Amino acid sequence: NHQPIGCRDTYTEKLLRLKGIEAYFSGCLTLTLDYGYGRFKTKKRQNILIVDLDDVAMKYLPDHILRNAEITTHYHFTPSLKLLRKAIPIPLRKIVKTIAPLGTIGKLLPIIDRPRAKKMSFEITLKKAEKQLQRLASAKLVITSRLHAALPALAFGTPVIFVHRNINDQRFTGLLQYINYYNITDFKREVNKIDFYNPPDNPNQKMLEEIKKQLIKKVTEFMKE
């Protein structure tokens, strides 16, 4: 009997309870990444980091932020859009250009990225992941639409602005209370009021620390069994 089951979000907790399974909201294990990678924390935080931000939200960011921020991705393969276009056979380029704006071609990234990622050794994959963690841990601010950029950043106490076109996604239930978040419409309306160089602290930090402590305790006990 492995009950009760810890759940990353409250939607999953609810599903399990409806099936008669004992469950509780544990939060995501990525919230404890600072426990093993505390060495990545820095006293002086560096760049504003933009990680896989929704292309519509990106258009609303002030020019001075786009000029000064470091733009990065969780994908392994990060070619320029021009290179992506070159990957499309010449007869199809005109059609693609007509039906797809340049920015939407970037959505081919997951398709291109997956086969390449599978060929990478564990050591290289780990090294790339650690480098990304180091960026998140030392950033002054992380602006993202990717949950698994937001949660590791929270682990290191890095301020997060989370922008998503479906902010009511069931995957986010129970987690958003620890993040400064916006849907696309609200972000467009509020973006000029945000002080990106002195970002607000993440909300409910004491509650989050308690969740992290419980997660670490549970995993430590499990490893001893």
Backbone as JSON, one array per atom type, in Angstrom:
{
  "sequence": "NHQPIGCRDTYTEKLLRLKGIEAYFSGCLTLTLDYGYGRFKTKKRQNILIVDLDDVAMKYLPDHILRNAEITTHYHFTPSLKLLRKAIPIPLRKIVKTIAPLGTIGKLLPIIDRPRAKKMSFEITLKKAEKQLQRLASAKLVITSRLHAALPALAFGTPVIFVHRNINDQRFTGLLQYINYYNITDFKREVNKIDFYNPPDNPNQKMLEEIKKQLIKKVTEFMKE",
  "N": [[0.84, -1.19, 0.0], [0.8, 2.04, -1.06], [-0.32, 4.39, -0.36], [-0.76, 7.52, 1.45], [-0.88, 9.3, -1.72], [1.36, 11.62, -2.98], [0.71, 14.61, -4.73], [1.45, 16.65, -7.53], [-0.17, 18.79, -8.27], [-3.36, 20.26, -7.36], [-5.49, 19.42, -8.87], [-4.83, 16.84, -9.8], [-4.73, 15.61, -7.32], [-7.44, 15.76, -6.6], [-8.59, 14.11, -8.6], [-7.54, 11.58, -7.91], [-8.63, 11.24, -5.34], [-11.33, 11.1, -6.0], [-11.37, 8.57, -7.03], [-11.19, 7.09, -4.84], [-8.7, 6.94, -3.71], [-6.26, 7.66, -1.31], [-4.88, 10.86, -1.08], [-2.73, 13.75, -1.35], [-1.82, 17.22, -1.65], [1.34, 17.77, -2.7], [3.03, 19.4, -4.04], [5.55, 20.11, -6.55], [8.48, 18.16, -7.18], [10.55, 19.58, -8.31], [10.58, 21.94, -6.98], [12.33, 21.64, -4.94], [14.89, 21.79, -5.86], [16.94, 23.48, -5.11], [17.93, 22.3, -2.9], [19.73, 20.28, -3.61], [21.31, 21.67, -5.36], [22.33, 23.98, -4.24], [24.68, 25.37, -4.49], [24.5, 26.87, -6.77], [23.26, 29.2, -6.18], [23.5, 32.75, -5.99], [24.83, 35.7, -4.44], [24.68, 38.21, -5.62], [22.37, 38.9, -7.95], [22.01, 38.37, -11.47], [21.19, 38.57, -14.7], [18.08, 39.5, -16.38], [15.99, 36.93, -17.26], [14.55, 35.4, -20.01], [12.52, 32.78, -20.68], [11.4, 30.54, -22.96], [9.07, 32.07, -23.56], [5.7, 32.8, -24.34], [4.95, 33.59, -27.7], [3.18, 35.67, -28.32], [3.01, 37.1, -25.91], [5.63, 37.92, -25.81], [5.73, 39.96, -27.68], [4.66, 42.08, -26.31], [6.49, 42.87, -24.45], [8.59, 45.51, -23.24], [10.91, 47.28, -25.37], [13.42, 47.84, -24.23], [13.72, 45.85, -22.35], [13.82, 43.53, -23.92], [16.2, 44.06, -25.24], [18.08, 43.97, -23.19], [17.72, 41.61, -21.77], [18.47, 38.09, -21.22], [17.75, 35.68, -23.52], [16.47, 32.49, -23.54], [16.01, 28.88, -23.84], [14.36, 25.74, -23.13], [14.66, 23.81, -24.96], [16.83, 21.55, -26.73], [17.77, 22.04, -29.24], [18.37, 24.96, -30.86], [18.01, 26.7, -33.31], [18.26, 29.6, -35.49], [15.38, 31.35, -36.8], [15.69, 31.72, -39.48], [17.35, 29.61, -40.22], [15.61, 27.54, -39.7], [13.73, 27.97, -41.69], [15.3, 27.37, -43.89], [15.47, 24.68, -43.61], [13.15, 23.79, -44.65], [11.85, 22.36, -47.59], [12.45, 23.9, -50.78], [10.23, 24.13, -52.71], [8.1, 24.19, -50.94], [8.4, 26.43, -49.41], [7.25, 28.93, -50.15], [4.56, 28.42, -49.79], [4.48, 27.86, -47.03], [5.35, 30.33, -46.09], [3.19, 31.88, -46.8], [1.03, 30.8, -45.38], [1.94, 30.66, -42.79], [3.17, 32.84, -40.41], [6.49, 34.16, -39.77], [7.2, 33.83, -37.04], [5.64, 31.67, -36.18], [6.83, 29.5, -37.28], [8.72, 28.77, -35.53], [7.46, 26.97, -33.93], [8.01, 24.55, -34.9], [10.13, 23.65, -33.53], [9.83, 21.71, -31.3], [9.41, 19.35, -32.77], [11.73, 19.08, -34.27], [13.55, 19.01, -32.23], [13.14, 16.73, -30.61], [14.14, 14.17, -31.76], [16.9, 14.73, -31.79], [17.45, 15.18, -29.09], [17.06, 12.64, -28.05], [19.3, 11.31, -28.94], [21.36, 12.28, -27.44], [23.83, 11.82, -24.91], [23.48, 10.72, -21.47], [25.17, 12.14, -19.78], [25.76, 14.53, -21.18], [23.2, 15.6, -21.45], [22.57, 16.0, -18.74], [24.5, 17.88, -18.06], [23.72, 20.06, -19.63], [21.22, 20.56, -18.51], [21.98, 21.29, -15.91], [23.37, 23.62, -16.45], [21.3, 25.25, -17.32], [19.81, 25.36, -14.97], [21.59, 26.78, -13.39], [21.48, 29.27, -14.61], [18.81, 29.97, -14.02], [18.94, 30.06, -11.24], [20.64, 32.19, -10.71], [19.5, 34.39, -11.82], [18.04, 37.69, -12.02], [15.42, 37.99, -12.5], [12.91, 35.85, -13.78], [11.12, 35.44, -16.7], [8.53, 33.74, -18.07], [6.67, 31.21, -19.92], [6.66, 28.66, -19.38], [6.01, 26.08, -17.21], [7.89, 24.42, -15.97], [10.1, 25.98, -15.96], [9.43, 28.03, -14.37], [8.93, 26.78, -11.82], [11.46, 25.58, -10.92], [12.88, 28.0, -10.75], [11.48, 29.25, -8.68], [12.28, 27.54, -6.64], [14.87, 28.36, -6.13], [14.41, 30.83, -5.15], [14.21, 32.85, -6.98], [12.71, 35.68, -8.42], [9.66, 35.4, -10.26], [7.86, 35.9, -13.26], [5.07, 34.72, -14.61], [3.55, 33.96, -17.57], [0.74, 33.0, -19.33], [-1.34, 31.66, -21.89], [-3.45, 30.1, -21.23], [-4.26, 30.3, -18.35], [-5.84, 29.04, -16.56], [-5.36, 26.38, -16.8], [-5.52, 23.0, -15.81], [-3.22, 21.82, -14.85], [-1.91, 23.71, -13.39], [-3.14, 24.11, -10.98], [-3.16, 24.92, -7.56], [-0.52, 25.67, -7.59], [-0.14, 28.22, -8.6], [-0.47, 30.11, -6.63], [1.97, 30.71, -5.61], [3.33, 32.18, -7.4], [3.87, 35.15, -9.34], [1.56, 35.82, -11.65], [0.09, 36.02, -14.98], [-2.57, 36.16, -17.39], [-2.6, 36.34, -21.01], [-4.03, 38.63, -21.86], [-4.22, 40.21, -19.51], [-1.52, 40.6, -19.05], [-0.75, 42.15, -21.26], [-2.17, 44.47, -20.65], [-1.06, 45.23, -18.18], [1.7, 45.33, -18.43], [3.33, 47.64, -18.7], [3.35, 48.65, -16.19], [4.91, 47.08, -14.67], [7.82, 46.7, -12.76], [10.54, 45.66, -14.01], [13.22, 45.63, -13.36], [13.36, 45.81, -10.65], [11.87, 43.53, -9.5], [8.75, 42.25, -8.12], [8.6, 40.32, -5.07], [8.2, 36.74, -4.97], [4.98, 35.47, -4.17], [3.66, 34.28, -0.97], [5.89, 32.95, 0.28], [6.69, 31.76, 2.69], [4.83, 29.72, 3.08], [5.46, 28.18, 0.87], [8.06, 27.36, 1.52], [7.51, 25.64, 3.61], [6.14, 23.58, 2.3], [8.23, 22.64, 0.7], [9.99, 21.69, 2.68], [8.49, 19.56, 3.71], [8.33, 17.92, 1.46], [11.04, 17.22, 1.05], [11.49, 15.87, 3.43], [9.7, 13.68, 3.17], [10.74, 12.36, 0.89], [13.32, 11.76, 1.76], [12.76, 10.0, 3.87], [11.54, 7.97, 2.41], [13.69, 7.06, 0.85], [15.2, 5.83, 2.74], [13.87, 3.53, 3.35]],
  "CA": [[0.0, 0.0, 0.0], [1.64, 3.24, -1.19], [-1.1, 5.58, -0.02], [-1.35, 8.48, 0.52], [-0.07, 9.66, -2.87], [1.64, 13.05, -3.13], [0.34, 15.09, -6.07], [2.07, 17.92, -7.9], [-1.2, 19.84, -8.35], [-4.58, 19.89, -6.64], [-6.39, 18.73, -9.8], [-4.47, 15.42, -9.72], [-5.17, 15.17, -5.99], [-8.89, 15.59, -6.66], [-8.87, 12.92, -9.42], [-7.24, 10.37, -7.13], [-9.61, 11.15, -4.26], [-12.6, 10.64, -6.6], [-11.22, 7.13, -7.26], [-11.06, 6.42, -3.54], [-7.29, 6.82, -3.34], [-5.79, 8.72, -0.41], [-3.94, 11.73, -1.78], [-2.54, 15.09, -0.78], [-1.05, 18.13, -2.5], [2.73, 17.78, -2.25], [3.86, 20.29, -4.85], [6.44, 19.42, -7.49], [9.84, 17.93, -6.67], [11.48, 20.61, -8.82], [10.61, 23.02, -5.99], [13.4, 21.36, -3.98], [16.17, 21.7, -6.57], [17.98, 24.22, -4.37], [18.45, 21.39, -1.86], [20.9, 19.6, -4.17], [22.11, 22.57, -6.19], [22.45, 25.24, -3.53], [25.9, 26.06, -4.94], [24.18, 27.74, -7.9], [22.73, 30.47, -5.69], [24.48, 33.83, -5.94], [24.39, 36.86, -3.64], [24.32, 39.27, -6.57], [21.65, 38.32, -9.08], [22.52, 38.95, -12.7], [20.34, 38.97, -15.82], [16.68, 39.14, -16.56], [16.0, 35.74, -18.1], [13.29, 35.09, -20.69], [12.6, 31.35, -21.01], [10.24, 29.97, -23.67], [7.91, 32.93, -23.37], [4.69, 32.79, -25.4], [5.35, 34.57, -28.72], [2.3, 36.84, -28.23], [3.46, 37.86, -24.73], [6.93, 38.5, -26.16], [5.49, 41.21, -28.42], [4.24, 43.14, -25.39], [7.6, 43.29, -23.6], [9.25, 46.75, -23.7], [12.13, 47.08, -26.16], [14.63, 47.87, -23.39], [13.83, 44.53, -21.71], [14.27, 42.6, -24.97], [17.61, 44.35, -25.54], [18.96, 43.67, -22.06], [17.47, 40.28, -21.19], [19.02, 36.88, -21.86], [16.63, 34.86, -24.01], [16.92, 31.11, -23.59], [14.97, 27.88, -24.06], [14.61, 24.4, -22.61], [14.94, 22.91, -26.07], [18.24, 21.3, -27.0], [18.09, 22.55, -30.57], [17.89, 26.34, -30.88], [18.47, 27.42, -34.49], [17.53, 30.83, -35.83], [14.22, 31.09, -37.64], [16.17, 31.64, -40.87], [17.81, 28.24, -40.43], [14.41, 26.7, -39.75], [13.16, 28.13, -43.03], [16.17, 26.65, -44.84], [15.2, 23.25, -43.46], [11.92, 23.48, -45.4], [12.13, 22.24, -49.03], [12.17, 25.13, -51.54], [8.86, 24.22, -53.25], [7.11, 24.41, -49.87], [8.69, 27.66, -48.65], [6.28, 29.98, -50.47], [3.3, 28.03, -49.16], [4.65, 28.04, -45.6], [5.42, 31.77, -45.84], [1.85, 32.42, -46.97], [0.08, 30.35, -44.35], [2.53, 30.73, -41.45], [4.1, 33.93, -40.15], [7.83, 33.72, -39.4], [7.25, 33.4, -35.65], [4.99, 30.38, -35.94], [7.73, 28.43, -37.71], [9.41, 28.35, -34.32], [6.72, 25.88, -33.3], [8.6, 23.31, -35.39], [11.22, 23.28, -32.64], [9.66, 20.44, -30.6], [9.52, 18.24, -33.72], [13.15, 18.96, -34.62], [14.32, 18.83, -31.01], [12.96, 15.42, -29.97], [15.1, 13.14, -32.2], [18.25, 15.11, -31.39], [17.55, 14.99, -27.64], [17.16, 11.19, -27.79], [20.65, 10.85, -29.28], [22.32, 12.83, -26.48], [24.17, 10.96, -23.78], [22.96, 11.19, -20.19], [26.11, 13.11, -19.22], [25.58, 15.81, -21.88], [21.87, 16.1, -21.07], [22.66, 16.48, -17.36], [25.31, 19.11, -18.06], [22.88, 21.13, -20.19], [20.18, 20.86, -17.5], [22.62, 22.01, -14.8], [23.69, 24.98, -16.92], [20.04, 26.0, -17.3], [19.5, 25.59, -13.55], [22.48, 27.84, -12.93], [20.91, 30.52, -15.13], [17.6, 30.26, -13.25], [19.3, 30.34, -9.85], [21.39, 33.45, -10.59], [18.78, 35.47, -12.52], [17.35, 38.74, -11.25], [13.99, 37.77, -12.77], [12.6, 34.9, -14.86], [9.84, 35.67, -17.37], [8.37, 32.48, -18.79], [5.36, 30.57, -20.09], [6.92, 27.23, -19.15], [5.88, 25.77, -15.78], [9.12, 23.84, -15.43], [11.13, 27.01, -15.77], [8.93, 28.79, -13.23], [9.06, 26.07, -10.54], [12.86, 25.57, -10.46], [13.25, 29.37, -10.37], [10.91, 29.41, -7.34], [13.1, 26.77, -5.71], [16.06, 29.15, -5.79], [14.0, 32.14, -4.67], [14.28, 33.83, -8.06], [11.39, 36.23, -8.78], [9.11, 34.84, -11.5], [6.64, 36.4, -13.9], [4.57, 33.59, -15.41], [2.52, 34.43, -18.51], [0.23, 31.84, -20.07], [-2.62, 31.97, -22.55], [-4.49, 29.33, -20.54], [-3.82, 30.35, -16.96], [-6.72, 28.13, -15.8], [-4.97, 25.0, -17.08], [-5.62, 22.18, -14.6], [-1.87, 21.47, -14.38], [-1.38, 24.78, -12.55], [-3.93, 24.27, -9.75], [-2.4, 24.79, -6.31], [0.85, 26.16, -7.76], [-0.11, 29.63, -8.99], [-0.46, 31.0, -5.46], [3.36, 31.0, -5.26], [3.94, 32.85, -8.56], [3.2, 36.31, -9.94], [1.14, 35.27, -12.95], [-0.81, 36.8, -15.84], [-2.95, 35.63, -18.7], [-2.06, 37.21, -22.05], [-4.76, 39.91, -21.86], [-3.8, 40.99, -18.34], [-0.11, 40.98, -19.24], [-0.74, 43.27, -22.22], [-2.68, 45.65, -19.97], [-0.27, 45.59, -17.0], [3.14, 45.21, -18.66], [4.04, 48.91, -18.51], [3.38, 48.97, -14.76], [5.82, 46.13, -14.02], [9.21, 47.13, -12.61], [11.31, 44.46, -14.32], [14.56, 45.72, -12.76], [13.14, 45.57, -9.22], [10.63, 42.75, -9.56], [8.13, 41.9, -6.84], [8.93, 38.99, -4.54], [7.2, 35.7, -5.19], [4.04, 35.47, -3.04], [3.49, 33.12, -0.08], [7.17, 32.24, 0.35], [6.76, 30.93, 3.91], [4.03, 28.52, 2.78], [6.23, 27.38, -0.09], [9.18, 26.75, 2.24], [6.96, 24.52, 4.39], [5.88, 22.51, 1.33], [9.54, 22.1, 0.33], [10.51, 20.91, 3.82], [7.73, 18.31, 3.78], [8.74, 17.11, 0.31], [12.38, 16.69, 1.33], [11.33, 14.91, 4.52], [9.05, 12.48, 2.64], [11.67, 11.67, -0.02], [14.41, 11.23, 2.59], [12.23, 8.81, 4.57], [11.32, 6.92, 1.41], [14.99, 6.52, 0.43], [15.74, 5.01, 3.83], [13.09, 2.28, 3.47]],
  "C": [[0.88, 1.25, 0.0], [0.88, 4.53, -0.88], [-0.59, 6.18, 1.3], [-0.35, 8.87, -0.57], [0.12, 11.18, -2.9], [1.39, 13.49, -4.56], [0.94, 16.47, -6.33], [1.08, 19.07, -7.87], [-2.49, 19.34, -7.7], [-5.61, 19.22, -7.55], [-6.12, 17.22, -9.76], [-4.91, 14.83, -8.37], [-6.67, 14.86, -6.0], [-9.27, 14.33, -7.46], [-8.66, 11.63, -8.63], [-8.26, 10.17, -6.01], [-10.97, 10.64, -4.78], [-12.57, 9.15, -6.88], [-11.05, 6.36, -5.95], [-9.64, 6.23, -3.08], [-6.92, 7.98, -2.41], [-4.72, 9.54, -1.1], [-3.83, 13.07, -1.06], [-1.72, 15.92, -1.77], [0.36, 18.24, -1.92], [3.55, 18.88, -2.91], [4.78, 19.45, -5.72], [7.84, 19.28, -6.91], [10.84, 18.97, -7.17], [11.55, 21.81, -7.87], [11.73, 22.83, -4.96], [14.79, 21.33, -4.63], [17.29, 22.47, -5.87], [18.62, 23.35, -3.29], [19.72, 20.69, -2.35], [21.84, 20.5, -4.95], [22.23, 23.96, -5.55], [23.66, 26.06, -3.96], [25.64, 27.02, -6.09], [23.64, 29.1, -7.46], [23.84, 31.51, -5.65], [23.92, 34.99, -5.12], [23.92, 37.98, -4.56], [23.65, 38.63, -7.78], [21.96, 39.1, -10.36], [21.4, 39.38, -13.66], [18.85, 38.78, -15.56], [16.67, 38.02, -17.58], [14.61, 35.51, -18.69], [13.39, 33.66, -21.19], [11.31, 30.88, -21.67], [8.97, 30.77, -23.42], [6.99, 32.86, -24.58], [5.0, 33.91, -26.41], [4.45, 35.82, -28.72], [2.72, 37.72, -27.05], [4.78, 38.57, -25.02], [6.76, 39.85, -26.86], [5.17, 42.38, -27.5], [5.37, 43.61, -24.48], [8.22, 44.58, -24.13], [10.56, 46.44, -24.42], [13.38, 47.02, -25.28], [14.81, 46.55, -22.64], [14.36, 43.51, -22.71], [15.75, 42.81, -25.3], [18.54, 43.85, -24.44], [18.81, 42.27, -21.48], [18.25, 39.19, -21.92], [17.84, 36.0, -22.25], [17.14, 33.44, -24.19], [15.72, 30.17, -23.72], [15.34, 26.57, -23.37], [14.85, 23.4, -23.73], [16.43, 22.72, -26.23], [18.68, 22.01, -28.27], [17.52, 23.95, -30.69], [18.41, 27.1, -32.1], [17.72, 28.73, -34.66], [16.35, 30.46, -36.71], [14.63, 30.99, -39.11], [16.65, 30.23, -41.18], [16.64, 27.27, -40.49], [13.78, 26.77, -41.13], [13.97, 27.34, -44.06], [15.93, 25.14, -44.78], [13.96, 22.82, -44.22], [12.25, 23.41, -46.89], [11.65, 23.48, -49.79], [10.75, 25.19, -52.1], [7.8, 24.55, -52.18], [7.27, 25.76, -49.18], [7.65, 28.75, -48.89], [4.95, 29.69, -49.79], [3.36, 28.29, -47.66], [4.65, 29.53, -45.25], [4.04, 32.4, -45.9], [0.94, 32.05, -45.8], [0.61, 30.47, -42.93], [3.46, 31.9, -41.32], [5.43, 33.37, -39.66], [7.88, 33.15, -37.99], [6.68, 32.02, -35.42], [5.85, 29.21, -36.41], [8.53, 27.9, -36.53], [8.73, 27.2, -33.62], [7.17, 24.52, -33.85], [9.68, 22.79, -34.44], [11.01, 21.95, -31.91], [9.85, 19.23, -31.51], [10.98, 17.98, -34.06], [13.95, 18.53, -33.4], [14.3, 17.39, -30.49], [13.96, 14.36, -30.43], [16.53, 13.45, -31.75], [18.46, 14.85, -29.9], [17.74, 13.51, -27.3], [18.57, 10.66, -28.03], [21.7, 11.32, -28.28], [22.58, 11.85, -25.35], [23.6, 11.56, -22.49], [23.85, 12.3, -19.63], [25.92, 14.49, -19.86], [24.25, 16.44, -21.5], [21.9, 16.7, -19.67], [23.42, 17.81, -17.29], [24.5, 20.3, -18.58], [21.8, 21.56, -19.19], [20.77, 21.67, -16.35], [22.97, 23.45, -15.2], [22.43, 25.85, -16.92], [19.61, 26.31, -15.87], [20.33, 26.74, -13.0], [21.98, 29.22, -13.39], [19.7, 30.94, -14.29], [17.93, 30.71, -11.83], [19.95, 31.71, -9.68], [20.67, 34.64, -11.24], [18.17, 36.46, -11.54], [15.84, 38.53, -11.35], [13.89, 36.75, -13.89], [11.21, 35.21, -15.39], [9.61, 34.46, -18.27], [6.9, 32.1, -18.97], [5.49, 29.07, -19.82], [6.92, 26.95, -17.64], [7.19, 25.27, -15.2], [10.35, 24.7, -15.68], [10.74, 27.81, -14.52], [9.21, 28.08, -11.89], [10.51, 25.95, -10.06], [13.35, 26.96, -10.04], [12.72, 29.67, -8.96], [11.77, 28.71, -6.29], [14.3, 27.58, -5.22], [15.71, 30.56, -5.3], [14.08, 33.24, -5.72], [12.88, 34.37, -8.37], [10.94, 35.74, -10.16], [7.91, 35.66, -11.96], [6.21, 35.32, -14.89], [3.41, 34.09, -16.26], [2.05, 33.25, -19.34], [-1.13, 32.16, -20.68], [-3.77, 31.17, -21.95], [-4.13, 29.2, -19.07], [-4.67, 29.44, -16.07], [-6.46, 26.66, -16.11], [-4.94, 24.2, -15.77], [-4.26, 21.81, -14.02], [-1.34, 22.49, -13.38], [-2.06, 24.89, -11.19], [-3.09, 24.0, -8.5], [-1.01, 25.39, -6.38], [0.91, 27.68, -8.0], [-0.06, 30.58, -7.8], [0.95, 31.38, -5.03], [4.08, 31.8, -6.35], [3.16, 34.13, -8.88], [2.85, 35.94, -11.37], [0.15, 36.19, -13.66], [-1.33, 35.92, -16.96], [-2.48, 36.66, -19.73], [-2.71, 38.59, -22.02], [-4.32, 40.8, -20.71], [-2.36, 41.46, -18.48], [0.01, 42.18, -20.18], [-1.15, 44.57, -21.51], [-1.73, 46.15, -18.87], [1.22, 45.74, -17.26], [3.92, 46.49, -18.39], [4.09, 49.35, -17.04], [4.38, 48.09, -14.01], [7.22, 46.72, -13.95], [10.1, 45.89, -12.78], [12.69, 44.46, -13.65], [14.52, 45.59, -11.24], [11.84, 44.78, -9.07], [10.06, 42.45, -8.18], [8.57, 40.51, -6.39], [7.84, 38.0, -4.93], [6.28, 35.65, -3.97], [4.12, 34.18, -2.21], [4.76, 32.28, 0.08], [7.27, 31.33, 1.58], [5.99, 29.62, 3.72], [4.8, 27.59, 1.86], [7.4, 26.66, 0.61], [8.71, 25.55, 3.06], [6.69, 23.31, 3.48], [7.2, 21.83, 0.93], [10.12, 21.22, 1.44], [9.82, 19.56, 3.9], [8.11, 17.36, 2.65], [10.08, 16.44, 0.57], [12.31, 15.62, 2.41], [10.76, 13.58, 4.0], [10.01, 11.67, 1.76], [12.81, 11.05, 0.78], [13.96, 9.96, 3.32], [12.04, 7.65, 3.61], [12.64, 6.25, 1.01], [15.61, 5.62, 1.5], [15.06, 3.66, 3.94], [13.77, 1.14, 2.72]]
}
